[in-house]
Amino acid sequence: MLDKTGIAKRIAKEVKDGYYVNLGIGIPTLVANYVREDISVEFQSENGVLGMGPFPMDGEEDADIINAGKQTITTLPGASFFDSATSFGMIRGQHVDLTILGAMEVSEEGDIANWKIPGKMVKGMGGAMDLVASAENIIVAMMHTNRAGESKLLKQCSLPLTGVGCVKKIVTNLAVLEVTEKGFKLLERAPGVSVDEIIAATEGTLIIEGDVPEMSL
């Protein structure tokens, strides 16, 4: 079974040379720490940064350099800063190759709910609505079940939707899954996790073809 760092390491394998990548709040922000050093990647944050690097070491933080989640970040040589209008122009213009988001729920049809839990105070959907409407390649980083042990990979989302039919792939603490027309296709299982455990933790339709390999990090 993976922890949050393990999920980020596995998603980092999906990042290709030359990609422009947007990292959402939560687990996705860790991905920048684990991208291969032999490829060139530009990480974008919707608050107006292009060229984000790994998180700073303790004592090296600059409170003026933050990501969309208000976490302090580092920047790489050649990084640039700009206003939100320019940032969302990049997103809405589909200039981002890969978007990595956290989620509270994902449906078997690729719907995502990641912004609101009824009854809890929220400031709004934020940039997620632009990202899911514009991105052609969305990977979700999430836990497979909630704290009560209930599946978060569902036939239909129960929470307010952020986007419809937009998620392509999901990496959880248990598995890597692809969203297909027939449901969640199981691609890989986390170290030490059995197929039966994944079946038990998935409410939505789960497609299993042959032996499912254990993922490598």
Secondary structure, 3 states (H helix, E strand, C coil): CCCHHHHHHHHHCCCCCCCEEEECCCHHHHHHHCCCCCCCCEEEECCCEEEECCCCCCCCCCCCCECCCCCECCEEEEEEECCHHHHHHHHHCCCCCEEEEECCEEECCCCEECCCCCCCCCCCCCCHHHHHHHCCCEEEECCCECCCCCECEECCCCCCCCECCCCCEEECCCEEEEEECCEEEEEEECCCCCHHHHHHHCCCCEECCCCCCECCC
